[in-house]
Amino acid sequence: MMALTVLLSLLAWAMLSMAMPKHGNIVLKRQPGKTGARRLRWLGTLLLFLGAYAVIVEKGWEFGAVYWLGIIMLTATAWVLL
């Protein structure tokens, strides 16, 4: 489940960054429209919450939230360094 959370978090950061005009233009070779950017933001947010759900179910609320915050910080740093 931890690996699933890492994967979901990386995908979420990718979706959230592609929703921005600058990054979307680089990756998609065009700027995402308003609807496309909104969908990418919703998908990124949903993936972050699914990752939180997966780790909280596995580790419990007390430790799951801490693990999830650590995972999203590490994956955000890894995404920035790519």
C-alpha positions in Angstrom: 0.0 0.0 0.0 2.9 2.4 0.6 4.2 1.8 -2.9 0.7 2.5 -4.2 0.6 5.8 -2.2 3.9 6.8 -3.7 2.8 6.1 -7.2 -0.5 7.9 -6.7 1.3 10.9 -5.3 3.7 11.1 -8.2 0.8 10.9 -10.6 -1.0 13.5 -8.7 1.9 15.9 -8.8 2.2 15.3 -12.6 -1.5 16.0 -13.1 -1.4 19.2 -11.0 1.7 20.5 -12.8 0.3 19.7 -16.3 -2.8 21.8 -15.3 -0.5 24.9 -15.2 -0.2 26.6 -18.6 3.6 26.7 -18.6 4.1 23.0 -17.8 1.1 21.8 -19.8 2.5 23.5 -22.8 5.8 21.7 -22.4 4.3 18.2 -21.9 1.2 18.4 -24.0 2.7 20.6 -26.7 -0.3 23.0 -26.1 -1.8 24.9 -23.3 -4.6 23.1 -21.6 -8.0 24.8 -21.9 -10.0 25.9 -18.9 -12.0 22.6 -18.9 -8.8 20.5 -19.4 -6.9 22.3 -16.7 -9.9 21.9 -14.3 -10.1 18.2 -15.0 -6.3 17.8 -14.4 -6.6 19.7 -11.1 -9.5 17.6 -10.0 -7.7 14.4 -11.0 -4.6 15.4 -9.2 -6.5 16.3 -6.0 -8.4 13.0 -6.2 -5.2 11.0 -6.6 -3.7 12.7 -3.5 -6.8 11.9 -1.5 -6.8 8.3 -2.8 -3.2 7.9 -1.6 -4.2 9.3 1.8 -7.1 6.9 2.0 -4.8 3.9 1.1 -2.2 4.6 3.7 -4.7 5.6 6.4 -6.5 2.3 5.9 -3.2 0.4 6.2 -1.6 2.2 9.1 -4.5 3.7 10.9 -5.4 7.3 11.4 -2.6 8.2 13.9 0.3 7.0 11.8 -1.3 7.0 8.4 -1.7 10.7 8.3 2.0 11.2 9.2 3.2 8.6 6.6 1.0 10.3 4.0 2.4 13.8 4.7 5.9 12.4 4.6 5.2 10.6 1.3 3.7 13.7 -0.4 6.6 15.8 0.7 9.1 13.2 -0.7 7.2 12.8 -3.9 6.9 16.5 -4.4 10.6 16.9 -3.9 11.3 14.1 -6.3 8.9 15.6 -8.9 10.6 19.0 -8.7 14.0 17.4 -9.1 13.0 15.5 -12.2 
